[in-house]
């Protein structure tokens, strides 16, 4: 059983003074994504090796996350390295699992035939994950988020 954690925030929740080695950008509104994030948090064991950033949080700031905007982050999984390099797709899982000492799980995805197949399968998953998890289309999610953000900022958001 996984111990409950505090609610996610848009800021990375790295623990302690140890610097994170990879910042995982995840969709906190996706139930399957959250299963993976909870598993990875458990494997991190509070070491802060992986910083977790919820892109669904209204306070999500691309400037603090490799410049990856919400729409881009919703399309494919992304992570940011300490030097600011952005990685995406299956490479994110390879790197996160490596950092957590479980790189052997994704090691076969580096093989010549299996790697491209896994990348293709991930692309299918990414294209269909919203529908498969009973969520609206990306276009609908983006419009709803924009409306919420516009409502929350009053006159400050008007372009002159």
C-alpha positions as CSV (number, residue, x, y, z in Angstrom):
1,X,0.0,0.0,0.0
2,X,1.3,3.4,-0.9
3,X,1.3,6.0,1.8
4,X,-0.8,9.1,0.9
5,X,1.2,12.0,-0.2
6,X,0.5,15.7,-0.1
7,X,-1.3,17.2,-3.0
8,X,0.9,17.8,-6.1
9,X,1.9,21.3,-6.9
10,X,3.1,22.8,-10.1
11,X,6.5,23.3,-8.5
12,X,8.8,20.2,-8.4
13,X,8.4,18.5,-5.1
14,X,12.0,17.3,-4.7
15,X,12.8,16.4,-1.1
16,X,15.7,17.4,1.0
17,X,18.8,19.2,0.0
18,X,19.8,16.6,-2.6
19,X,19.4,18.1,-6.1
20,X,17.1,16.3,-8.4
21,X,18.6,14.4,-11.4
22,X,15.5,14.6,-13.6
23,X,12.2,16.6,-13.4
24,X,9.3,14.6,-14.6
25,X,6.4,16.6,-16.1
26,X,3.2,14.6,-15.6
27,X,-0.6,15.0,-16.1
28,X,-2.1,14.9,-12.6
29,X,-5.6,14.6,-14.1
30,X,-4.7,11.3,-15.8
31,X,-5.5,8.3,-13.7
32,X,-3.0,6.0,-15.4
33,X,-0.3,8.6,-15.3
34,X,-0.9,9.0,-11.6
35,X,-0.5,5.3,-11.0
36,X,3.0,5.5,-12.6
37,X,3.9,8.7,-10.7
38,X,2.9,7.1,-7.4
39,X,4.9,4.0,-8.2
40,X,8.0,6.2,-9.1
41,X,7.6,8.3,-6.0
42,X,7.6,5.1,-3.9
43,X,10.7,3.9,-5.7
44,X,12.4,7.3,-5.1
45,X,11.9,6.7,-1.4
46,X,12.1,10.4,-0.5
47,X,15.6,10.8,-1.9
48,X,14.5,13.6,-4.3
49,X,16.3,12.1,-7.3
50,X,13.2,12.7,-9.4
51,X,11.3,16.0,-9.1
52,X,7.7,15.6,-10.0
53,X,5.8,18.5,-11.7
54,X,2.1,18.4,-12.3
55,X,1.4,20.1,-15.6
56,X,-2.4,20.1,-14.8
57,X,-1.8,22.4,-11.9
58,X,-3.1,25.9,-12.8
59,X,0.2,27.4,-11.5
60,X,2.2,25.3,-14.0
61,X,4.9,27.6,-15.5
62,X,6.7,26.5,-18.7
63,X,9.6,28.9,-17.9
64,X,10.4,26.8,-14.8
65,X,10.1,23.6,-16.9
66,X,12.4,23.7,-19.9
67,X,10.0,26.0,-21.8
68,X,7.5,23.1,-22.3
69,X,4.1,24.6,-22.5
70,X,0.9,22.9,-21.3
71,X,-0.3,21.9,-24.8
72,X,3.1,20.3,-25.7
73,X,3.3,18.5,-22.3
74,X,-0.2,17.1,-22.7
75,X,0.7,15.6,-26.1
76,X,3.7,13.6,-25.0
77,X,5.5,13.0,-21.7
78,X,8.4,15.3,-21.1
79,X,11.2,15.6,-18.5
80,X,13.8,18.3,-17.9
81,X,17.4,17.5,-16.9
82,X,19.3,19.7,-14.5
83,X,21.2,21.4,-17.3
84,X,17.8,22.4,-18.9
85,X,17.8,19.7,-21.6
86,X,14.3,18.5,-22.4
87,X,13.7,14.9,-23.2
88,X,10.4,13.3,-24.3
89,X,8.6,10.1,-25.2
90,X,10.1,6.8,-24.1
91,X,13.4,8.4,-23.4
92,X,11.8,10.0,-20.3
93,X,11.0,6.6,-18.9
94,X,14.5,5.3,-19.7
95,X,16.1,8.2,-17.9
96,X,13.7,8.2,-14.9
97,X,14.1,4.4,-14.4
98,X,17.9,4.8,-14.7
99,X,18.0,7.5,-12.0
100,X,16.0,5.3,-9.7
101,X,18.3,2.3,-10.3
102,X,15.7,0.3,-12.4
103,X,17.2,1.0,-15.8
104,X,17.2,-2.6,-16.6
105,X,13.4,-2.4,-17.1
106,X,13.7,0.0,-20.1
107,X,17.1,-1.2,-21.3
108,X,15.6,-3.4,-24.0
109,X,14.0,-0.3,-25.5
110,X,17.5,0.7,-26.7
111,X,17.8,-2.4,-28.9
112,X,17.6,-1.8,-32.7
113,X,14.3,-3.6,-33.4
114,X,12.5,-3.3,-30.1
115,X,13.3,0.4,-29.5
116,X,11.5,1.7,-32.6
117,X,8.6,-0.7,-31.9
118,X,8.2,0.6,-28.3
119,X,8.5,4.2,-29.5
120,X,5.7,3.6,-32.0
121,X,3.5,1.9,-29.4
122,X,4.1,4.9,-27.0
123,X,3.1,7.2,-29.8
124,X,-0.2,5.3,-30.1
125,X,-0.7,5.4,-26.4
126,X,0.0,9.2,-26.3
127,X,-2.4,9.8,-29.1
128,X,-5.2,7.8,-27.5
129,X,-4.6,8.2,-23.7
130,X,-7.2,10.9,-23.2
131,X,-10.0,8.9,-24.9
132,X,-8.8,5.6,-23.2
133,X,-9.0,7.2,-19.8
134,X,-12.5,8.7,-20.4
135,X,-11.3,12.3,-20.8
136,X,-12.2,15.0,-23.3
137,X,-10.1,15.7,-26.4
138,X,-6.9,17.7,-26.0
139,X,-8.6,20.6,-27.9
140,X,-11.4,20.6,-25.3
141,X,-9.0,20.4,-22.4
142,X,-6.9,23.3,-23.8
143,X,-10.0,25.5,-24.3
144,X,-11.3,24.8,-20.8
145,X,-7.9,25.5,-19.2
146,X,-7.6,28.8,-21.1
147,X,-11.1,29.8,-20.0
148,X,-10.2,29.0,-16.4
149,X,-7.0,31.0,-16.6
150,X,-8.7,34.0,-18.2
151,X,-11.4,34.0,-15.5
152,X,-8.8,33.9,-12.7
153,X,-6.8,36.9,-13.8
154,X,-9.5,39.6,-14.4
155,X,-8.5,42.8,-16.1
156,X,-4.8,41.8,-16.0
157,X,-5.4,39.4,-18.9
158,X,-6.8,41.8,-21.3
159,X,-4.6,42.6,-24.2
160,X,-4.5,46.2,-25.2
